[in-house]
């Protein structure tokens, strides 16, 4: 088990998962009042309908984009795309997953698409997208590429950063939501083949197990996490202390996805995934571009 980083906040303890858009709570804007009972005209509260809790306070100019509207748009786009059909004996994974953090201030949606890529014997990858939204202004509506790796029936499914360009979605109007998301998602999926070429290259390149920890630290992963992943790389390496970049990368992403991500914020989890890719998956002369 990977130890927690003392610098990480426990905010992510309140995590809620939903299987469909109609389960996502509604939010609206409400007035904010000061200690003397007077209305603060420059501010608005974002209230959650099912609990009545105010999850954030924003400027009176803030344009609310409710989570359920984003979830409905992503679901509608997903319904028009192929659905994954994992091979017999492979571990199951959710096609669509909606997660709220920090009482509902932030949302992450993962949608997996049914175009299967065979990277090598026993290495299958499905492309997908991750859509982020916030109700406190910290994250603009954003789409980025992800992937789901299905190695074999005995391995867990791990989220992979597909290394495609991150795309921030700028809305010209609320009615443009579906169209803007549709263009961004299709653009990401069109580039996914480029990411799989990087995966295939990494399968044929090797790295010293002793270089895994320092590479992860240099890329920005906290030492407490990097040292445990490095130790696992040492155990998994061959007699001459070598392992493929692909194998080292998947050791890291498995730990990040299943052990680290549930304890940190979504933005930190994404930073760690990109650090792992920068350190282990990409050739030394390359880097990731946001």
N, C-alpha and C positions, 0 to 999 in steps of 0.2 A: 504494500500500500504506500502510495506517495504521500509524504508529509505535507501539511498545509504551509503556505507561505505566511508568516506573521504579518506581512504588509497587506495581505488581501483583506478586504472588508467582508463581513458576514452577511451583507445585504442580500445576497442571492439565495439566502435560505428560503425566502418566500417564492417558490417556483410553482406555476400552475400550467398544466398541459391540457390541451384541448384537441379533439380529433376532427372537429368540423367548425366552420365559421359561425353557425347559428348558436354555438355554445359560448362564444367569446362575449364577455360582458360589454355593455354599452357605456359610453362616457359622454358627458356634456359639460358645458361651461356654466359656472355659477358665480355670483358676486362674492367679493372678499371684503370682510369687515375688519376694522382695526380694533385695538384694545378698548377704545371708547365707544364702540358700537357704530362708528361712522363708516360708511361705504368707501372703500379705497378704489377710486375710479380708474386708476392706472393698472389695476391687476384683475385677473380672473382666476378662479379655481377650476381645476379639472376634476369632476366628480364621477365616481364609479356608481352606476345605477343599482347594482345588486347589493352593495354594502352601504352606500351612501357616503363612503370615505372620499375625501379630497386627496388625490394622489400627487398633485403638484399645483404650484401657483405660477402663473405665466403672465406676460404682458397683456394688456387689453387689446393689443394689435395681433396677438397670436391667432393663427388660423388652425383650428382643431381639425385633424384628420383622424377620425376614430379608428381604432384597431379593427373593429368588425368590418368596416368598409374595405380596408386593405385585404383582410382575410377573404372576404367574399370575392374580390377581384382576382386574387391569386388562385382561389379554388376554381373560378370560372375559366381561367386560362388553362389550368391543369386538366380540366375536364375535356378540353379539346386536344390534349397531347396524349401520346401513347402511355399506357400504364406499364410499369415493370412487371415481368413474369419470371421471378427467380427460378433457377434450375432446381430440380428435385434434390432434396437433402440440404439445400443451402439455408442459412439462417434467415428468418423473416425480419423485415424491417418496415416501419410505417412509410407509406407513400407520401403522406402529408402530415405534418406535425406543427401545431401552433403552441408556442410557449410564451407566457407572460412572466415578467420579472418585476421585483420591487413593488408588489401590490398592483401592478398593471401599468406602471409608468413606461415600460418598454416591452416590445413584442418582437419575437423572432418566428418566422415561418420557414419551414424546410419543405420543399416539394421535389420529389424524385421523379424523373422522366424515364420512360421505358425503352430508350435506345441503349442497348447493351454493347459494351466494348470489351472484347476479349484481348487483354493486354499480353497474356502468355498463358500457358497451360495452367489451369487452376486459379487464374487471376482475372476476375471479372469486375468491371466498374460501370456503374450507372451514373449519368450526369444528373445534375439538379441545380436548384437555385436556393439561396437563402435571402429572405426579404426582412428588413429591419425597419421598425417604426418606433417613435417615442412620443409621449404626451407631455414632455417637459422641455422640448427644444434641444435636447442633447444630441439627438441623432435625427437627421433628415431622412425621409423615406429613401431606402437604399436597397439595391439588389446586388448580389454577387454570386459567382459560381461556386458550387460545391460538388462533391461526388460521394457515392457510396461504394465501398469496396467489398466484394463478397469473395473471400479467398477460398474457403472450403467450409464444410459443415461444422468443423471443430473450432473455427475462428469467429471472433466477434466482428460485427460490422462497425467500421470506423469511418467517421467523417473525414474527407480529404479536401484540402484547399485545391481547387482545380487550376489555380494560377492564371486564370483569365483576368482580364482587366476589370477592376471594380467599377461599377457604374452607379452614380448617385442620380436618383430620379428627381427631377425638378418639375413640379406641377404648375402648369399655367392656370389651371382652374380645377375645382373639385370634380367637375364632370370629365376631366381628362385622365382621371386615375386609371381606368381600365386600359385605355390606349397606351399611356406612357409605360405602364407595367408590362404590357404585352410586348412592346418594342424592346424594352430592356431585357426581358426574359429570353425572347427569341434571339437577340443579339449575343447573349451569353452562351446559349446552347449551341449556336453556330460556331463558336470558337472552341468548344470543348475538345474537338479532335486535336487541336494544338497542344492542349494540356496532356492528353494521353501520350503524345510523342515524347514529352518530358518524362513521363512515367516509364515508358519503354527504355529510354536512354539510361535512366537511373538503375534499371535492373541489370545493366551490363557494366556498371561502374562500381568500384569498391572503395571503401573508406576504412581506415584503421579504427578499431573499436575505441582505442584510447583517445581518438580525436573527436568522438561524438559529444562528450560533455563540454569541452571548451568551445566547440563550434556552436552549440546551443546557447551557451552563456554569451558568447560574442554577438549572437543574433538577437539577444534580448530576453531569453527565457531565464527566470529566476534560478539561482544556483540550487535551491532545494529540489526543484523539479528536474533540472538538467543532470544533477548528480545521480539521481535514481534511474533516469533513462540511460545515462552512461553506464551505470552498473549492469543494467539489463543487457546492453549491447555487448559488454565484456563477456557475459555468460553465454550469449547467443553466438558469438563470433567463432570462426574456425580456429584450428590449431595455430595458424599463423596470425591470429588477431584481426582477421579481415571479415567484412560483411558488405553486402551490396548497399548502395545508397538507398535503394528502394526498401530493403528490409529494415535498415536503420530508421528511415523516415516513418515506416509503419509502426515500429516500436514506439516512436515518439507520438504519432497521432493517436494511437490506441490509448496511451496514457492520458493524453490531453482530452480526448473525447469522453472517456469513460471514468476517469478518476479526478482530473483537474477541473474540467469544465463545470461539473455540478457545484463547485465551491467558489467560483469566481464570476464576475460580471460577464455578459455576452461580449462586450468590447475587449476585455482582457483575454477571453478564450480565443477570439479571432486573432488578436496580436500573437498569442502563443502558437496558433496553427501556422501563421505566416512566418514566425521565427523558425519553426521546425522545417518548413519548406525551404526557406532561405539557407539554413545551415546544412541540410542533409540531402535535399532533393535536387536543387539547382547546381549546375557546375560552378566552380569557384568564381569564375569571372562574371557570372550573371547575378541578377537580383530581382526582387519582386517590385512591381510598380503598382501603386494604388491609383 
